[in-house]
């Protein structure tokens, strides 16, 4: 029996506070036997409590996750880099090697102002959209498109 090496995935968003955190938890839970998963942000903040709540509702605990800056992964090789917001797609650093970059923009649930129930409803919807997207990964549904190539820039 051959032991397969897990493919590596980095999920990027701006704040690494909601979408990318939920996607990390979902992919680890639903396909952790196939993928080693990390998430990061271009301007990290903190993991949103609403993200923790809606993930707990489906049995996934992300309460120990922390927001990480993409620079923490400089020099690491990833098989896939998934950007889940347009801003991260535009400012994503270049990963050398065989990395496949994929992009799909998801609404930012953290941007909604409203009651707790209204905010949680949007977090749930985005969570469910992320889960549907990730179920087709890495074969890639038509809604998954290669990320926009970005010119190599000087290190920050």
Long-range contacts (C-beta under 8 A, 24 or more apart in sequence): 4-34, 6-33, 6-34, 6-35, 6-36, 7-34, 7-35, 7-36, 7-79, 7-80, 7-138, 8-35, 8-36, 8-37, 8-38, 8-76, 8-77, 8-78, 8-79, 8-80, 9-35, 9-36, 9-37, 9-38, 9-78, 9-79, 9-80, 9-81, 9-82, 10-38, 10-39, 10-40, 10-70, 10-73, 10-76, 10-78, 10-80, 10-81, 10-82, 10-95, 11-37, 11-38, 11-39, 11-40, 11-81, 11-82, 11-83, 11-84, 12-39, 12-40, 12-41, 12-42, 12-70, 12-81, 12-82, 12-83, 12-84, 12-88, 12-92, 13-39, 13-41, 13-42, 13-83, 13-84, 13-85, 13-87, 13-88, 14-41, 14-42, 14-43, 14-85, 14-87, 14-88, 14-108, 15-41, 15-43, 15-44, 15-45, 15-67, 15-110, 16-40, 16-41, 16-44, 16-45, 16-47, 16-67, 16-68, 16-69, 17-41, 17-44, 17-45, 17-46, 17-47, 17-48, 17-51, 17-67, 17-110, 18-47, 18-48, 18-50, 18-51, 18-108, 18-109, 18-110, 18-123, 18-126, 19-84, 19-85, 19-106, 19-108, 19-109, 19-126, 19-130, 20-84, 20-88, 21-47, 21-48, 21-51, 21-62, 21-65, 21-67, 22-51, 22-54, 22-55, 22-62, 22-123, 22-126, 22-127, 22-130, 23-82, 23-84, 23-130, 23-134, 24-62, 24-65, 25-55, 25-60, 25-61, 25-62, 25-65, 26-55, 26-60, 26-127, 26-130, 26-131, 26-134, 27-134, 27-137, 29-59, 29-60, 30-131, 30-134, 30-135, 31-134, 31-137, 38-68, 38-73, 39-65, 39-68, 40-68, 40-69, 40-70, 40-72, 40-73, 41-67, 41-68, 41-69, 41-70, 41-88, 42-69, 42-70, 42-87, 42-88, 42-91, 42-92, 44-68, 44-69, 48-109, 48-110, 48-123, 50-109, 50-110, 50-116, 50-119, 50-120, 50-123, 51-109, 51-123, 51-127, 53-120, 53-123, 54-120, 54-123, 54-124, 54-127, 55-127, 57-124, 58-127, 71-156, 80-137, 80-138, 81-147, 82-137, 83-147, 84-130, 89-147, 89-148, 90-148, 90-150, 91-150, 92-147, 92-150, 94-150, 94-152, 94-153, 100-138, 100-146, 101-146, 101-147, 102-137, 102-140, 102-144, 102-145, 102-146, 102-147, 103-144, 103-145, 103-146, 103-147, 103-148, 104-133, 104-143, 104-144, 104-145, 106-130, 106-133
